[in-house]
Amino acid sequence: MNFDTTRYYQLLEVPIDCSQEDIKRSYRVLALRYHPDRNPDPAAAEAFKEIVEAYEVLSDPERRKLYDQYGAEGLKFFENGAFGEDAAYIARMMGSLKLIACIGFLILLIAILFPIFIVIKTKGAVDWSWTKVFSPAWIVMSLVIVFTTFLAILSKKLTFFIWAIHNIFIMTFMGLLVSKLDETTYTASNMLWSEVFIPIYALITLSIIQKYEIFSSEHYEKRFSSPEHLDTCTNFGLGHPGFILRKLLRDLVASWFFVFLMIKLDHVVEWNWWINSIPVFFYIIFYLVLMALDNNSKMNNLPMEEDERASHQSVNSFLYCVFIFFMIPVILFISLLAAHISADRFAIANVFIPIFIVLGLLTCAYCIFACCAIAGIKGPGMDDFPGAPTQNIASIINNRMLRPQKFLEAQHLPTGSTSVGVENV
């Protein structure tokens, strides 16, 4: 992935700290020079296209700030909506890819401790309370609440205030859960599981209320034509009711799962634990279909250039792979957990093996990705106009290894394997 943040400036032949006037002035000159109608060179059309792309980004102060921090590929990912509607704003607030990498890695390391603590507690290796077992989750959720509250105060955006409330509900649920497990008070020990899950009901209800716009016929009719109402989700070919169903599907499946879980825990029903895993398996499998349907809806209803379509398809292919990568171990984990609870067929440590594998691979991938993103620099060929490729880690290493040979070539010395000393042996 290209995180170079200087290429667009080089395409427009302006310094990084240039003003908007400098960008406009240079763009006019280069556009006249490379316009296909004025320049017969076959490469002029491609050069002109790249110049326009660079100008469209750098002439917009918000997009320019995002590009300066994360490069062209980062800009595409954030603007594509792959990380959510407000990802671009969060990225600008963070200000640095290094900062995001460090914070993400710290949270990942803390999160790894949580399943480890659960295993050693369940096996009886330690005599900790469940409050101590949940300590990594407390730390992570506290950091998330502080961060979302900070974003809400700075941005004054309703979305971030709702995020903060969501996280407070989750924290409240965790508090009730550990109180029930530890039986710290008489009230907690006699509390029904349906009461423990009250914050979850509130969370799902708030999530549905937050989507009030989807019930508006105006929002549905203008969802492809108005930037204010833009929403490219599929409607399953069922019109407005199908669109509402698509938007509420996650909340409905979550309600299905938690209702099944509560009535099982409160012994209202005595069915097998495999029945409780059905909503999870259904959503994982069906979500893959939803991703494809949503993608087709977007591609068929929004006007896109060929390059934009190709970029969008590559992003979606990447997201498919990431989703499958994470969901296969999740399916294995849920299957092992259901088997363990139902018939005690597997030790709890074995149940968590898929989670440990994923966390290990995720840590390795995160380290490699962060190193590549942070260490990516501008290559020596970037001064060649137009649009020479950026240097990545592999090309940097290769360039360093070739330095002795380049030095010998510059001195007009032989670089082959034969030499006078070899011939005399």
DOLUM-144565 format. One record per residue: residue in one letter; x, y, z of N, C-alpha, C in turn. Coordinates in steps of 0.2 Angstrom, whole numbers, plus 5000, padded with zeros to 4 digits. Atoms other than C-alpha are relative to their C-alpha. Example, Ala and Ser with C-alpha at 12.3 -4.5 7.8 and 13.67 -1.06 7.14 Angstrom:
BEGIN
a500449945000506249785039500450065000/s499649944999506849955036499650055003/
This chain:
BEGIN
m500449945000500050005000500450065000/n499649945001500750174995499850065005/f500149954995500850295010500450064999/d499649945002501950425001499650065000/t500449944999501350595005500350064996/t499749955004502350694992499950004993/r500050015007501950624975499550054997/y500549955003500450744972500350074999/y499749935000501550894976500550004994/q499550015005502850824964499750014993/l500450005007501550804950499850074998/l500249935001501050984952500650055000/e499449965000502851044954500050055005/v500049954995502551134970500349975007/p499750024993503351124988499449985004/i500550034995502451035002499650065003/d500349944996502151205011499750054996/c500249955004501451284996499350035002/s500749974999499851394996499549984995/q500550025004498251364988500150044993/e499949965006498651504975500649974996/d499450035003500351414971499749944996/i500350065003499351254968499650014994/k500449985006498051334956500550034995/r499649975005499451434947500449944996/s499750055003500451274944499649954996/y500550045004498951174939499850034993/r500249975006498451294926500649994994/v499450005005500251294918500149924998/l499950075001500351104919499449974996/a500650025004498551074912500150024993/l499949985007498951174897500649964997/r499450035003500651094894499849924998/y500150075001499950914896499349984997/h500750015003498150934889500149964994/p500050045006497850794876499950044993/d500249965006497150924864500650054998/r499549955001498751034865500749964999/n499450045000500050894867499949934997/p500250065004500150754854500449945003/d499650064997501350644865499549955003/p500450054997500450484869500050005008/a500050004993500950494887499750065003/a500249934997500250674889499349985003/a500750014997498450604892500049975007/e499950034993499050494907500250055005/a499749954995500050634914499550065002/f500649954999498550754912499549985005/k500550034996497450634921500350005007/e499750014993498650614936500150085003/i500049934997498850804937499350035002/v500749994998496950824938499949975007/e500150044993496950694952500350035005/a499749964994498250784962499750065001/y500349934998497450954960499349995004/e500650014997495750884965500149995008/v499850014992496550824982500350065003/l499649954997497750964985499650075001/s500449945000496451104981499550005005/d500550004995495251044994500449995007/p499749994993495951095012500049935004/e500150064996495150945021500349944997/r499750065003495750815008500750005000/r499349995000497450895007500349985007/k499750024993497650875026500049925001/l500050075000497150695025500549964996/y499550025004498350665011500750015003/d499449994997499750745020500249955006/q499950044995499550625034500049934998/y500050085001499150455026500149994992/g499850015007499550475007499449984996/a500650015005498450434992499649935002/e500350064998498050254998499650015006/g500449994994497550305015499450054999/l500649965001496450445008499449964997/k500550045003495550314997499649965005/f500350044995495250205011499550035005/f500449964995494550335023499450034996/e500649975004493450415009499649954997/n500450065002492850245003499549985004/g500450034995491950215019500149945003/a499850074998492850055022500050005008/f499949994993493150115040499450045004/g500649974997491450195043500050084997/e500149935002490750365039500450055003/d499649954997491750465051500749985001/a499350024999493350375049500550064997/a499649945002494050525039500150055005/y500049954995493650645052500549985006/i499550034994494550535066500750004997/a499350005003496050515054500350065001/r499749935000496250705053500150025007/m499949984993496050715072500649975003/m499450044998497350585075500750034998/g499549965003498550675064500649974998/s499450035001499850545062499949924999/l500150075001499950365055500449965006/k499650034995501350325068499650005007/l500450004994500150385082499449955000/i500550055000498750275076500349935001/a499750075000499950125074500249995007/c499850014993500550145092499449995004/i500650014996498850165100499749944998/g500350065002498150025090500449945003/f499650064997499649905095499950005007/l500150004993499449955113499449975002/i500650034999497649915113500049924999/l500050075002497949755104500449955005/l499650044995499249695117499649995006/i500450014994498049735131499449954999/a500650045001496649645123500249935000/i499750075000497749485121499949975007/l500050024993497749475140499349975002/f500750024998495849455141499949934999/p500250085000495649275134500549965004/i499550034996497249225143499750005007/f500349994994496449285159499449955001/i500650044999494849195156500249925000/v499850075000495749025152500349985007/i499650024994496849025168499550015006/k500549994994495349085179499549934999/t500550065001494148945171500349945002/k499750064999495448815173500249995008/g499950004993495648855192500850015001/a499349994999497548905190500150065004/v500049954996497149065199499450015004/d500649994996495949125212499850075000/w500249935001495549295205499350005000/s500749985001493849375205499950014993/w500149985007493049405189500150074998/t499849935001493349585191500750014998/k499350005002495249555190500049974993/v500050045006494949435175499850054994/f500249965005494049575166500450074999/s499549944999495449705170500250034993/p499849975007496049715151499450034997/a500649975004494249745145499950075003/w500249934997494049885158500550054997/i499549955003495649965152499950024993/v500149985007495249955134499350044999/m500649965001493450015136500150075003/s499949944997494050155148500350054995/l499649965005495250215134499550024994/v500549985005493850205121499550055002/i500549954997492650305132500350075000/v499649945000493950435135500150034993/f499949985007494350445116499450034997/t500649985003492550455110499750065003/t500249944997492150585123500450064998/f499549955002493650685118499850024993/l500249985007493050675100499450045000/a500749965000491250725104500150075003/i499949934998491850875114500350054995/l499649965004493050935101499650014993/s500350005007491950895085499350035001/k500749984999490250935093499549964995/k500450045004489550795082499649955004/l500550054997488050695087500349935000/t499750075001488850535081500449985005/f499550014995490250545093499750005007/f500350004993489150585108499649935000/i500350075000488150425103500549945001/w499450054999489750325102500249995007/a499950004993490150375119499549975005/i500650044996488450325126500049934999/h499950085002488650155117500549975005/n499550034996490250125126499950005008/i500249994993489550185143499549945001/f500550065000488150055140500449935001/i499650075000489449915137500450005006/m499750004994490449965152499549985006/t500550024995488849955163499849934999/f500250075001488449785156500649965003/m499450044997490249725160500050005008/g500149994993489949795178499549955003/l500550054998488349695180500249934999/l499750075002489149545172500449975006/v499650024995490549535184499749995007/s500350004994489449575199499649935001/k500450065000488349425194500449945001/l499550064999489849305192500350005006/d499750014993490649355208499650005006/e500550004994489049365218500250055005/t499849964995489749515227499550035005/t500549984995488149565235499449954999/y500650055000486449475239499650024994/t500449985006485649585225500349974994/a499650025006486949535212499949924999/s500050085000486849345217499249984998/n500750015001484949355215499750034994/m500249965006484849455199499949954994/l500150045006484149375184500550024994/w499649985006485149365168499750054995/s500349965004483849455159500150075003/e499949934997484149605171500850024999/v499349985002486049595168500150034993/f499949985007485749615150499650074998/i500349945001484749775152500450064996/p499649965004486149885145500049984993/i500050025007486149785130499450014996/y500649985003484349815127500050074998/a500049935001484649995129500550024994/l499549995005486149985117499749994993/i500350015006485149905103499450054998/t500549955001483650025106500350064997/l499749935002484850175104500249994993/s499850015007485550095088499550014995/i500649995005483850085080499850075000/i500249935000483350255086500550054996/q499549965004484950325078499950004993/k500150005007484450265061499350024998/y500749985002482750355061499950024993/e500049975007483150435044499849944995/i500150055005482950265036499249994999/f500750015000481050265039499750064996/s500349945004480850435029500049984992/s500050025007480350405011500450054996/e499649955003481250565006500849975000/h499350035000482950485012500149944996/y500050065004482550325003500050024992/e500049985007482150414986500650034998/k499449965002483650524987500749975002/r499450034998484950404993500549994995/f499550005005485850394977500150064996/s499949945003485650564971500250065004/s499949954996485850674986500649995005/p499450024995487550684996499750005007/e500250004993486550725011499649945002/h500350064998485550565010500349944997/l499750065003486850455002500049945004/d500050064996486650275007499949954994/t500050055006487050134994499849935002/c500250074998486449985004499549974996/t500550045004485449854995499350005003/n500750004997483549844997499749934998/f500250075001483449654992499550004994/g500549995006482349714977499350005003/l500650004997480949744990499850075001/g500249934999480849934989500250035007/h499849974994480850045004500049955006/p500050044995480349905016500649955000/g499450045000481849795010500650045002/f499549964998482949945013500150015008/i500150004993482349965031500349945003/l499850064997482649785034500749994999/r499250005001484449795027500350045006/k499749964995484849935039499949985007/l500150024993484049855054500249935001/l499950074999484649675051500549995005/r499550014995486149685062499750015007/d500449994993485049755077499549945001/l500550065000483749615073500349945002/v499650064999485049475073500350005007/a499749994993485849545089499449995005/s500550014995484149545098499849935000/w500150085000483849365092500549975004/f499450034996485549315099499950015008/f500049994993485349395116499349985003/v500650034998483549345118500149925002/f499850075000484049165115500549985006/l499550014995485549185127499750015007/m500349994994484449255141499649955002/i500450064998483149125141500349945001/k499650064998484448995141500350005007/l499649994994485449065155499550005006/d500550004995483849095165499549935001/h500350065000483248915162499350004998/v500750005003481648965153500049944995/v500050065005482148835140500649965002/e499550054999483248685141500349974994/w499750035006483848665123500750005000/n499250015000485648625118500350074998/w499749945001486848765117500250024993/w499949995008487048735098499550054998/i500649965003485348825096500250075001/n499849934999486148985104500550024995/s499549985005487448985091499750014993/i500349995007486248985076500050084998/p500049935002486049175076500750034997/v499349985002487949205075500249974993/f499950035006488149075061499650034994/f500449975006486749145051500350074998/y499849935002487349325052500750004997/i499450005003489149285048500049984992/i500150025007488649185032499650054996/f500449965004487349305027500350074999/y499749945000488449455030500450004993/l499650015006489549395016499650024994/v500549995006488049395004499850085000/l500149934999487649575011500550044997/m499449965002489349635007500050014992/a500050015007489149574989499450044997/l500649975002487349644987500150085001/d499949934999487849814994500550034995/n499549985005489349824983499750014993/n500450005007488249784967499650065000/s500449955000487049914973500450074999/k499649935001488350054974500350004993/m499750005006489250004958499450024994/n500549995005487550004948499650075001/n500449944999486850164955500450065001/l499649945000488250284957500550014994/p499649995006489150354942500850005002/m499350014998491050304943500450004994/e499550015005492550324932500349935000/e499750065000493450164927500549995005/d499550014995494850194938499750005007/e500350004993493750234953499649935001/r500350065000492750074949500549955002/a499550054999494349974949500350015008/s499849994993494950054966499549985005/h500650024995493250024974500049925000/q500050075000493349844968500649975004/s499550024997495049824975499950005008/v500149994993494549894992499549955003/n500550054998493049774993500349935000/s499750075000494049624988500549995007/f499650004994495249675002499649995007/l500450014994493849685015499649935000/y500350075000493049515009500549965003/c499550054997494749435013500150015007/v499949984993494949525030499449975004/f500650024997493149475034500049925001/i500050075000493349295030500649975004/f499550024996495049285038499850005008/f500250004993494249335055499549965001/m500650044999492649245053500149935001/i499950075000493349075050500249985008/p499850024993494249065068499450025004/v500649994996492649145075499549945000/i500550065000491549005069500349945003/l499750064997492848875075499950015008/f500049984993492848965092499349995003/i500750014997490948965094499849935000/s500150075001490848785088500349965006/l499650034995492148735101499750025007/l500349984993491348835115499349975001/a500650035000489648765111500149925002/a499950074998490348585112500349995007/h499850004993491248625128499550015005/i500549994995489748695137499549945000/s500550055001488548565130500249935003/a499850074998489648405134500750005003/d499350004998491348465140500449964996/r499650045005492148385125500750035000/f499349975001493648505125500250045006/a499849954994494648595138500050074998/i500249935002494348775139500650044996/a499449975004496148815133500049984993/n500150025007495848715117499450044997/v500549965003494248815115500250064997/f499749935002495248975114500550004995/i499450005005496548915102499950044994/p500149965005495748995087500150075001/i499949934998495649165096500750015001/f499249994999497549145101500350004993/i499750005007497949105083499950074996/v500249945003497049255076500450065003/l499749944997497749375089500850004999/g499350015001499549305086500150034992/l499949985007499349325067499850084999/l500149935001498549495069500550045003/t499549964997499949555080500650004995/c499550005005501249495067499850054994/a500249965005500249575053500050075001/y500049934998500049735062500750035001/c499349984999501949745066500250014993/i499750005007502349715047499750064997/f500349955003501049835041500250075003/a499849944996501549975054500750024997/c499349995002503349955049500150024993/c500049985008503049965030499750075000/a500349935000501850115033500450055002/i499649954997503050205044500750014996/a499350005003504650165035500050024992/g500149995007503950195017500350084999/i499749935001504950345010500050014992/k500049985007505150434993500649974997/g499550025003506150354981500450054995/p499649955004507550434970499750014994/g500349995007506550414954499450045001/m500649964999505150524961500050074996/d499949945003505850674953499950004992/d500150015007505550604936499250014998/f500749995001503850674930499849964993/p500549994995502550614928499949935004/g500250054996502150494942500449945001/a499650064999503650384945499749965007/p500250044994503250244958500450025006/t499749994994503650264976500449945002/q499650054997504950164985499749965006/n500350044995504350024996500649975004/i499450034996505349925009500449954996/a499650045005505849794996500550044996/s499649965005506549924984500550045004/i499549974996507450014999500649955001/i499550054998508349855004500449994993/n499750025006508749814986500550064998/n499649945002509449994983500650005004/r499449994995510549984998500549944998/m499550055002511249814992500450014994/l499749985006511649884975500550055000/r499549955000512650024981500749994999/p499350015002514349944980500149994993/q499950015007514049884963499950074996/k500149935003513450064958500650045000/f499349964999515050134965500549984995/l499550035005516150014955499850024993/e500249985007515150054939500250074999/a499849925001515450244942500750015000/q499349995001517250214944500349964994/h499850045006517350104928500449945002/l499750064998517949954938499649944998/p500450065001517549774934499649985006/t500550024995516049704943499949935000/g500150075001516149524937500349965005/s499750044995516649374947500849994999/t499350015002518349364938500450065002/s499549954999519849464944500749984999/v499350015001521749474943500249945006/g499950054995521849384960499749934999/v500350075001520649244955500449964994/e499650035006521649214938500749985002/n499450024998523249204947500049945005/v500050064996522649064959500149944996/
